[in-house]
Amino acid sequence: MTLRRMNKPFTVANEFDQFFNDFFFAPANTIKEGKRRLFGETPAVNIQEGEEGYNISVAAPGMKKEDFKIEINEGVLTISSEKSEENESSAENYTRREYNYSSFERKFTMPENAQEEEIKAAYTDGILKIEIPKMKEAAIEKKKLIEVS
């Protein structure tokens, strides 16, 4: 944790100076902790569109397939995860307990031509892969023109 002097009045210039000082002169673990507070623990996501459908890849190493929850509600695909760990070690005159909790949630609006009933997901080698097939063109063309008489 970096200690900050607060004898300077709040100005944008002072905040930028402090930010750059923290970035360039702080140890690596302080920078990592600052990024975690600013941006959270949200994993990186890649989305690709192909001829047959959409592919979503979520980089989430160190997790199990049971840790993920994937659901669709009113055209929104939600990918979330919660993971908690508790370690305890005891010796003759002390007990050490460590707790770790991490969670994330990402939401994506589904395209109109997605087949929500046919979505498949698999987790291998730290990558969650979700395949969303596209509807055939005939299924998309449900609009009907009604003439006014």
MDTraj code that builds the backbone (N, CA, C; nanometers):
import mdtraj as md
import numpy as np

residues = "MET THR LEU ARG ARG MET ASN LYS PRO PHE THR VAL ALA ASN GLU PHE ASP GLN PHE PHE ASN ASP PHE PHE PHE ALA PRO ALA ASN THR ILE LYS GLU GLY LYS ARG ARG LEU PHE GLY GLU THR PRO ALA VAL ASN ILE GLN GLU GLY GLU GLU GLY TYR ASN ILE SER VAL ALA ALA PRO GLY MET LYS LYS GLU ASP PHE LYS ILE GLU ILE ASN GLU GLY VAL LEU THR ILE SER SER GLU LYS SER GLU GLU ASN GLU SER SER ALA GLU ASN TYR THR ARG ARG GLU TYR ASN TYR SER SER PHE GLU ARG LYS PHE THR MET PRO GLU ASN ALA GLN GLU GLU GLU ILE LYS ALA ALA TYR THR ASP GLY ILE LEU LYS ILE GLU ILE PRO LYS MET LYS GLU ALA ALA ILE GLU LYS LYS LYS LEU ILE GLU VAL SER".split()
xyz = np.array([
    [0.0847, -0.1173, 0.0000],
    [0.0000, 0.0000, 0.0000],
    [0.0888, 0.1229, 0.0000],
    [0.0570, 0.2207, -0.0816],
    [0.1349, 0.3430, -0.0918],
    [0.0753, 0.4486, 0.0002],
    [0.1618, 0.5126, 0.0780],
    [0.1165, 0.6225, 0.1624],
    [0.1192, 0.7506, 0.0815],
    [0.0164, 0.8311, 0.0970],
    [0.0069, 0.9563, 0.0211],
    [0.0054, 1.0733, 0.1162],
    [0.0796, 1.1745, 0.0824],
    [0.0733, 1.2979, 0.1590],
    [-0.0500, 1.3748, 0.1176],
    [-0.1189, 1.4276, 0.2130],
    [-0.2428, 1.4985, 0.1839],
    [-0.2311, 1.6478, 0.2121],
    [-0.1067, 1.6993, 0.2173],
    [-0.0914, 1.8412, 0.2452],
    [-0.1094, 1.9273, 0.1200],
    [-0.1216, 1.8637, 0.0030],
    [-0.1475, 1.9380, -0.1192],
    [-0.2986, 1.9491, -0.1392],
    [-0.3461, 2.0608, -0.1856],
    [-0.4902, 2.0707, -0.2135],
    [-0.5248, 1.9827, -0.3332],
    [-0.6511, 1.9404, -0.3390],
    [-0.6945, 1.8564, -0.4502],
    [-0.7006, 1.9394, -0.5778],
    [-0.6198, 1.8982, -0.6745],
    [-0.6280, 1.9542, -0.8100],
    [-0.6044, 1.8394, -0.9062],
    [-0.6470, 1.8560, -1.0275],
    [-0.6268, 1.7526, -1.1279],
    [-0.4779, 1.7305, -1.1507],
    [-0.4001, 1.8368, -1.1537],
    [-0.2561, 1.8244, -1.1751],
    [-0.1909, 1.7443, -1.0624],
    [-0.2294, 1.7699, -0.9387],
    [-0.1727, 1.6949, -0.8262],
    [-0.2100, 1.5467, -0.8348],
    [-0.3328, 1.5172, -0.8748],
    [-0.3753, 1.3782, -0.8877],
    [-0.2990, 1.3072, -0.9988],
    [-0.2763, 1.3744, -1.1134],
    [-0.1968, 1.3148, -1.2202],
    [-0.0535, 1.2915, -1.1751],
    [0.0049, 1.3878, -1.1032],
    [0.1403, 1.3697, -1.0510],
    [0.1469, 1.2473, -0.9609],
    [0.0504, 1.2334, -0.8709],
    [0.0495, 1.1197, -0.7797],
    [0.0314, 0.9894, -0.8557],
    [-0.0570, 0.9898, -0.9562],
    [-0.0793, 0.8694, -1.0361],
    [0.0492, 0.8256, -1.1046],
    [0.1199, 0.9170, -1.1709],
    [0.2434, 0.8812, -1.2413],
    [0.3543, 0.8419, -1.1440],
    [0.3616, 0.9071, -1.0292],
    [0.4597, 0.8669, -0.9290],
    [0.4317, 0.7255, -0.8789],
    [0.3047, 0.6959, -0.8530],
    [0.2689, 0.5611, -0.8098],
    [0.3014, 0.4586, -0.9178],
    [0.2753, 0.4943, -1.0429],
    [0.2951, 0.4003, -1.1526],
    [0.4424, 0.3706, -1.1764],
    [0.5256, 0.4740, -1.1826],
    [0.6652, 0.4542, -1.2195],
    [0.7557, 0.4177, -1.1024],
    [0.7192, 0.4557, -0.9817],
    [0.8094, 0.4344, -0.8697],
    [0.7582, 0.3347, -0.7658],
    [0.6402, 0.2795, -0.7872],
    [0.5843, 0.1846, -0.6910],
    [0.6313, 0.0430, -0.7243],
    [0.6384, -0.0440, -0.6262],
    [0.6724, -0.1833, -0.6557],
    [0.5610, -0.2503, -0.7356],
    [0.5938, -0.3610, -0.7998],
    [0.4992, -0.4282, -0.8902],
    [0.3715, -0.4725, -0.8192],
    [0.3807, -0.5198, -0.6957],
    [0.2587, -0.5659, -0.6283],
    [0.1636, -0.4504, -0.5981],
    [0.2160, -0.3301, -0.5763],
    [0.1309, -0.2136, -0.5535],
    [0.0565, -0.1770, -0.6819],
    [0.1253, -0.1858, -0.7948],
    [0.0618, -0.1558, -0.9239],
    [-0.0484, -0.2571, -0.9522],
    [-0.0198, -0.3851, -0.9267],
    [-0.1202, -0.4886, -0.9496],
    [-0.2425, -0.4661, -0.8610],
    [-0.2219, -0.4312, -0.7370],
    [-0.3329, -0.4056, -0.6454],
    [-0.4141, -0.2842, -0.6909],
    [-0.3469, -0.1811, -0.7393],
    [-0.4170, -0.0633, -0.7900],
    [-0.5009, -0.0959, -0.9123],
    [-0.4462, -0.1752, -1.0045],
    [-0.5226, -0.2166, -1.1224],
    [-0.6428, -0.2993, -1.0810],
    [-0.6261, -0.3863, -0.9818],
    [-0.7366, -0.4691, -0.9359],
    [-0.8488, -0.3829, -0.8797],
    [-0.8132, -0.2793, -0.8035],
    [-0.9158, -0.1910, -0.7477],
    [-0.9847, -0.1100, -0.8569],
    [-0.9072, -0.0637, -0.9553],
    [-0.9655, 0.0190, -1.0617],
    [-1.0498, -0.0621, -1.1584],
    [-0.9990, -0.1755, -1.2015],
    [-1.0619, -0.2488, -1.3102],
    [-1.1286, -0.3786, -1.2681],
    [-1.1089, -0.4223, -1.1448],
    [-1.1705, -0.5459, -1.0994],
    [-1.0986, -0.6679, -1.1534],
    [-1.1557, -0.7823, -1.1276],
    [-1.0967, -0.9095, -1.1691],
    [-1.1710, -0.9655, -1.2903],
    [-1.2118, -0.8823, -1.3813],
    [-1.2884, -0.9264, -1.4961],
    [-1.1962, -0.9895, -1.5996],
    [-1.2234, -1.1132, -1.6406],
    [-1.1370, -1.1774, -1.7397],
    [-1.1566, -1.1196, -1.8790],
    [-1.0547, -1.1369, -1.9622],
    [-1.0598, -1.0893, -2.1004],
    [-1.1557, -1.1768, -2.1813],
    [-1.2245, -1.1140, -2.2772],
    [-1.3225, -1.1838, -2.3602],
    [-1.2951, -1.1525, -2.5068],
    [-1.2976, -1.2563, -2.5916],
    [-1.2887, -1.2402, -2.7362],
    [-1.4193, -1.2887, -2.7976],
    [-1.4708, -1.2111, -2.8929],
    [-1.5940, -1.2490, -2.9622],
    [-1.5647, -1.2521, -3.1111],
    [-1.5984, -1.3647, -3.1756],
    [-1.5779, -1.3791, -3.3197],
    [-1.7097, -1.4182, -3.3854],
    [-1.7335, -1.3591, -3.5025],
    [-1.8507, -1.3963, -3.5814],
    [-1.8036, -1.4758, -3.7014],
    [-1.8648, -1.5911, -3.7232],
    [-1.8331, -1.6747, -3.8376],
    [-1.9571, -1.6987, -3.9212],
    [-1.9419, -1.7834, -4.0223],
    [-2.0544, -1.8162, -4.1114],
    [-2.1675, -1.8867, -4.0354],
    [-2.1293, -1.9766, -3.9449],
    [-2.2273, -2.0593, -3.8745],
    [-2.2785, -1.9975, -3.7449],
    [-2.2020, -1.9037, -3.6867],
    [-2.2459, -1.8479, -3.5599],
    [-2.1412, -1.7591, -3.4951],
    [-2.1561, -1.7405, -3.3664],
    [-2.0679, -1.6543, -3.2872],
    [-1.9919, -1.7412, -3.1874],
    [-1.8664, -1.7064, -3.1635],
    [-1.7833, -1.7759, -3.0661],
    [-1.7342, -1.6759, -2.9636],
    [-1.7588, -1.7062, -2.8371],
    [-1.7111, -1.6221, -2.7273],
    [-1.6079, -1.7026, -2.6496],
    [-1.4906, -1.6440, -2.6282],
    [-1.3847, -1.7076, -2.5492],
    [-1.3551, -1.6197, -2.4291],
    [-1.3618, -1.6786, -2.3099],
    [-1.3362, -1.6072, -2.1851],
    [-1.2106, -1.6669, -2.1217],
    [-1.1082, -1.5846, -2.1008],
    [-0.9837, -1.6308, -2.0395],
    [-1.0017, -1.6302, -1.8879],
    [-1.0159, -1.7492, -1.8300],
    [-1.0386, -1.7612, -1.6854],
    [-0.9585, -1.8792, -1.6314],
    [-0.8262, -1.8654, -1.6252],
    [-0.7443, -1.9770, -1.5760],
    [-0.7625, -1.9992, -1.4263],
    [-0.7389, -2.1220, -1.3847],
    [-0.7459, -2.1553, -1.2432],
    [-0.8855, -2.1796, -1.1907],
    [-0.9825, -2.1890, -1.2785],
    [-1.1200, -2.2116, -1.2352],
    [-1.1638, -2.3516, -1.2776],
    [-1.2793, -2.3920, -1.2302],
    [-1.3397, -2.5187, -1.2688],
    [-1.4686, -2.4893, -1.3432],
    [-1.5155, -2.5873, -1.4198],
    [-1.6387, -2.5635, -1.4960],
    [-1.7581, -2.5420, -1.4039],
    [-1.7517, -2.5954, -1.2815],
    [-1.8608, -2.5772, -1.1857],
    [-1.8678, -2.4345, -1.1323],
    [-1.7600, -2.3578, -1.1479],
    [-1.7560, -2.2202, -1.0966],
    [-1.8358, -2.1226, -1.1837],
    [-1.8682, -2.1607, -1.3068],
    [-1.9340, -2.0699, -1.3996],
    [-2.0854, -2.0853, -1.3959],
    [-2.1521, -1.9744, -1.4189],
    [-2.2981, -1.9732, -1.4343],
    [-2.3264, -1.8937, -1.5612],
    [-2.3910, -1.9579, -1.6573],
    [-2.4233, -1.8946, -1.7858],
    [-2.5737, -1.9007, -1.8028],
    [-2.6352, -1.7841, -1.8250],
    [-2.7801, -1.7822, -1.8416],
    [-2.8198, -1.6754, -1.9433],
    [-2.9384, -1.6944, -2.0005],
    [-2.9949, -1.5988, -2.0958],
    [-3.1285, -1.5527, -2.0400],
    [-3.1458, -1.4218, -2.0343],
    [-3.2700, -1.3649, -1.9848],
    [-3.3045, -1.2440, -2.0704],
    [-3.4162, -1.2520, -2.1403],
    [-3.4670, -1.1434, -2.2240],
    [-3.3614, -1.0922, -2.3224],
    [-3.2941, -1.1863, -2.3896],
    [-3.1980, -1.1504, -2.4931],
    [-3.0629, -1.1038, -2.4428],
    [-3.0337, -1.1255, -2.3156],
    [-2.9042, -1.0868, -2.2596],
    [-2.8346, -1.2123, -2.2062],
    [-2.7146, -1.2388, -2.2579],
    [-2.6334, -1.3503, -2.2129],
    [-2.5481, -1.3029, -2.0956],
    [-2.5581, -1.3710, -1.9825],
    [-2.4827, -1.3348, -1.8623],
    [-2.3869, -1.4480, -1.8281],
    [-2.2592, -1.4139, -1.8170],
    [-2.1562, -1.5086, -1.7753],
    [-2.1063, -1.4597, -1.6397],
    [-2.1172, -1.5438, -1.5383],
    [-2.0735, -1.5015, -1.4054],
    [-2.0020, -1.6166, -1.3360],
    [-1.9279, -1.5805, -1.2334],
    [-1.8557, -1.6794, -1.1558],
    [-1.8320, -1.6269, -1.0153],
    [-1.8391, -1.7177, -0.9195],
    [-1.8036, -1.6867, -0.7811],
    [-1.7167, -1.7999, -0.7312],
    [-1.6078, -1.7631, -0.6684],
    [-1.5162, -1.8640, -0.6176],
    [-1.4624, -1.8171, -0.4834],
    [-1.4697, -1.9040, -0.3843],
    [-1.4147, -1.8694, -0.2535],
    [-1.3283, -1.9847, -0.2049],
    [-1.2212, -1.9494, -0.1378],
    [-1.1287, -2.0480, -0.0837],
    [-1.0972, -2.0110, 0.0607],
    [-1.0764, -2.1125, 0.1417],
    [-1.0378, -2.0898, 0.2804],
    [-0.9312, -2.1919, 0.3152],
    [-0.8164, -2.1432, 0.3600],
    [-0.7063, -2.2294, 0.4015],
    [-0.6772, -2.2039, 0.5489],
    [-0.6534, -2.3119, 0.6202],
    [-0.6202, -2.2973, 0.7611],
    [-0.5062, -2.3928, 0.7939],
    [-0.4072, -2.3410, 0.8648],
    [-0.2982, -2.4246, 0.9124],
    [-0.2732, -2.3921, 1.0589],
    [-0.2533, -2.4966, 1.1351],
    [-0.2334, -2.4791, 1.2786],
    [-0.0996, -2.5388, 1.3192],
    [-0.0418, -2.4781, 1.4173],
    [0.0803, -2.5300, 1.4778],
    [0.0636, -2.5229, 1.6288],
    [0.1721, -2.5425, 1.6991],
    [0.1648, -2.5496, 1.8444],
    [0.1125, -2.4216, 1.9082],
    [0.1579, -2.3069, 1.8611],
    [0.1192, -2.1818, 1.9270],
    [0.0553, -2.0793, 1.8339],
    [0.0110, -2.1216, 1.7152],
    [-0.0575, -2.0265, 1.6276],
    [-0.1513, -2.0995, 1.5321],
    [-0.2458, -2.0237, 1.4805],
    [-0.3360, -2.0703, 1.3750],
    [-0.3380, -1.9645, 1.2672],
    [-0.3181, -2.0065, 1.1433],
    [-0.3191, -1.9126, 1.0325],
    [-0.4364, -1.9474, 0.9411],
    [-0.5181, -1.8464, 0.9113],
    [-0.6321, -1.8634, 0.8216],
    [-0.6191, -1.7647, 0.7074],
    [-0.6424, -1.8139, 0.5872],
    [-0.6415, -1.7285, 0.4686],
    [-0.7747, -1.7463, 0.3965],
    [-0.8303, -1.6350, 0.3556],
    [-0.9570, -1.6351, 0.2825],
    [-0.9341, -1.5676, 0.1483],
    [-0.9950, -1.6227, 0.0463],
    [-0.9865, -1.5617, -0.0858],
    [-1.1238, -1.5713, -0.1513],
    [-1.1712, -1.4610, -0.2051],
    [-1.3008, -1.4583, -0.2711],
    [-1.2856, -1.3790, -0.4004],
    [-1.3328, -1.4340, -0.5091],
    [-1.3295, -1.3605, -0.6355],
    [-1.4599, -1.3872, -0.7098],
    [-1.5039, -1.2872, -0.7832],
    [-1.6249, -1.3017, -0.8629],
    [-1.6185, -1.2054, -0.9808],
    [-1.6926, -1.2385, -1.0847],
    [-1.7065, -1.1476, -1.1975],
    [-1.8399, -1.1744, -1.2651],
    [-1.8816, -1.0782, -1.3456],
    [-2.0045, -1.0916, -1.4241],
    [-1.9879, -1.0113, -1.5513],
    [-2.0162, -1.0740, -1.6640],
    [-2.0145, -1.0059, -1.7935],
    [-2.1492, -1.0285, -1.8599],
    [-2.2024, -0.9241, -1.9228],
    [-2.3313, -0.9342, -1.9908],
    [-2.3149, -0.8923, -2.1360],
    [-2.3820, -0.9661, -2.2249],
    [-2.3769, -0.9390, -2.3678],
    [-2.5179, -0.9440, -2.4243],
    [-2.5515, -0.8471, -2.5074],
    [-2.6803, -0.8481, -2.5754],
    [-2.6725, -0.9453, -2.6918],
    [-2.7668, -1.0361, -2.6965],
    [-2.7675, -1.1379, -2.8016],
    [-2.8131, -1.0765, -2.9337],
    [-2.7509, -1.1154, -3.0447],
    [-2.7982, -1.0683, -3.1753],
    [-2.9325, -1.1323, -3.2090],
    [-3.0070, -1.0663, -3.2978],
    [-3.1409, -1.1147, -3.3325],
    [-3.1379, -1.2505, -3.4013],
    [-3.0297, -1.2812, -3.4724],
    [-3.0244, -1.4064, -3.5475],
    [-2.9611, -1.5208, -3.4686],
    [-2.9488, -1.5090, -3.3382],
    [-2.8898, -1.6145, -3.2554],
    [-2.9945, -1.7173, -3.2161],
    [-2.9559, -1.8443, -3.2190],
    [-3.0424, -1.9529, -3.1735],
    [-3.0131, -1.9763, -3.0257],
    [-3.0921, -1.9174, -2.9411],
    [-3.0664, -1.9242, -2.7970],
    [-3.0807, -2.0660, -2.7417],
    [-3.1626, -2.1500, -2.8045],
    [-3.1843, -2.2857, -2.7557],
    [-3.0664, -2.3777, -2.7855],
    [-2.9811, -2.3415, -2.8795],
    [-2.8730, -2.4293, -2.9247],
    [-2.7346, -2.3869, -2.8744],
    [-2.7259, -2.3016, -2.7758],
    [-2.5969, -2.2526, -2.7255],
    [-2.5254, -2.3646, -2.6506],
    [-2.3939, -2.3760, -2.6766],
    [-2.3114, -2.4764, -2.6103],
    [-2.1931, -2.4069, -2.5443],
    [-2.1492, -2.4625, -2.4310],
    [-2.0342, -2.4066, -2.3598],
    [-1.9432, -2.5199, -2.3148],
    [-1.8118, -2.4927, -2.3175],
    [-1.7119, -2.5894, -2.2716],
    [-1.5966, -2.5133, -2.2079],
    [-1.5360, -2.5737, -2.1062],
    [-1.4222, -2.5121, -2.0378],
    [-1.3033, -2.6068, -2.0453],
    [-1.1994, -2.5661, -2.1175],
    [-1.0765, -2.6454, -2.1291],
    [-0.9559, -2.5534, -2.1278],
    [-0.8521, -2.5984, -2.0584],
    [-0.7226, -2.5283, -2.0541],
    [-0.7344, -2.3814, -2.0153],
    [-0.8224, -2.3490, -1.9219],
    [-0.8354, -2.2120, -1.8733],
    [-0.9165, -2.1202, -1.9617],
    [-0.9800, -2.1724, -2.0657],
    [-1.0607, -2.0920, -2.1583],
    [-1.2037, -2.1457, -2.1584],
    [-1.2990, -2.0578, -2.1293],
    [-1.4406, -2.0906, -2.1413],
    [-1.4838, -2.0529, -2.2824],
    [-1.5300, -2.1507, -2.3590],
    [-1.5725, -2.1269, -2.4974],
    [-1.7225, -2.1458, -2.5074],
    [-1.7884, -2.0447, -2.5626],
    [-1.9338, -2.0483, -2.5805],
    [-1.9620, -2.0341, -2.7292],
    [-2.0385, -2.1288, -2.7832],
    [-2.0761, -2.1275, -2.9249],
    [-2.2234, -2.0927, -2.9366],
    [-2.2523, -1.9881, -3.0149],
    [-2.3896, -1.9432, -3.0363],
    [-2.4197, -1.9561, -3.1849],
    [-2.4963, -2.0569, -3.2258],
    [-2.5254, -2.0732, -3.3682],
    [-2.6232, -1.9666, -3.4185],
    [-2.6119, -1.9374, -3.5478],
    [-2.7032, -1.8421, -3.6123],
    [-2.8246, -1.9153, -3.6662],
    [-2.9365, -1.8429, -3.6735],
    [-3.0570, -1.8965, -3.7365],
    [-3.0378, -1.8950, -3.8875],
    [-3.1109, -1.9816, -3.9525],
    [-3.1107, -1.9808, -4.0989],
    [-3.1872, -1.8583, -4.1467],
    [-3.1566, -1.8127, -4.2649],
    [-3.2188, -1.6917, -4.3197],
    [-3.3708, -1.7015, -4.3247],
    [-3.4251, -1.8204, -4.3531],
    [-3.5707, -1.8362, -4.3623],
    [-3.6370, -1.8123, -4.2263],
    [-3.5710, -1.8488, -4.1194],
    [-3.6286, -1.8310, -3.9857],
    [-3.6271, -1.6846, -3.9432],
    [-3.5324, -1.6075, -3.9940],
    [-3.5224, -1.4660, -3.9578],
    [-3.6314, -1.3846, -4.0266],
    [-3.6672, -1.4210, -4.1488],
    [-3.7638, -1.3469, -4.2291],
    [-3.9066, -1.3773, -4.1853],
    [-3.9432, -1.3450, -4.0645],
    [-4.0780, -1.3694, -4.0131],
    [-4.1711, -1.2504, -4.0350],
    [-4.1186, -1.1408, -4.0844],
    [-4.2011, -1.0212, -4.1024],
    [-4.3002, -1.0442, -4.2168],
    [-4.4183, -0.9929, -4.1963],
    [-4.5218, -1.0055, -4.2982],
    [-4.5791, -0.8672, -4.3208],
    [-4.5908, -0.8310, -4.4476],
    [-4.6453, -0.7019, -4.4839],
    [-4.7970, -0.7139, -4.4931],
    [-4.8646, -0.6299, -4.4212],
    [-5.0109, -0.6307, -4.4207],
    [-5.0572, -0.5070, -4.4929],
    [-5.1356, -0.5300, -4.5976],
    [-5.1851, -0.4186, -4.6751],
    [-5.3074, -0.3569, -4.6071],
    [-5.3173, -0.2272, -4.6179],
    [-5.4307, -0.1546, -4.5630],
    [-5.5340, -0.1405, -4.6731],
    [-5.6580, -0.1802, -4.6464],
    [-5.7614, -0.1702, -4.7492],
    [-5.8547, -0.0543, -4.7234],
])
top = md.Topology()
chain = top.add_chain()
for i, resn in enumerate(residues, 1):
    res = top.add_residue(resn, chain, resSeq=i)
    for name in ("N", "CA", "C"):
        top.add_atom(name, md.element.get_by_symbol(name[0]), res)
traj = md.Trajectory(xyz[None], top)
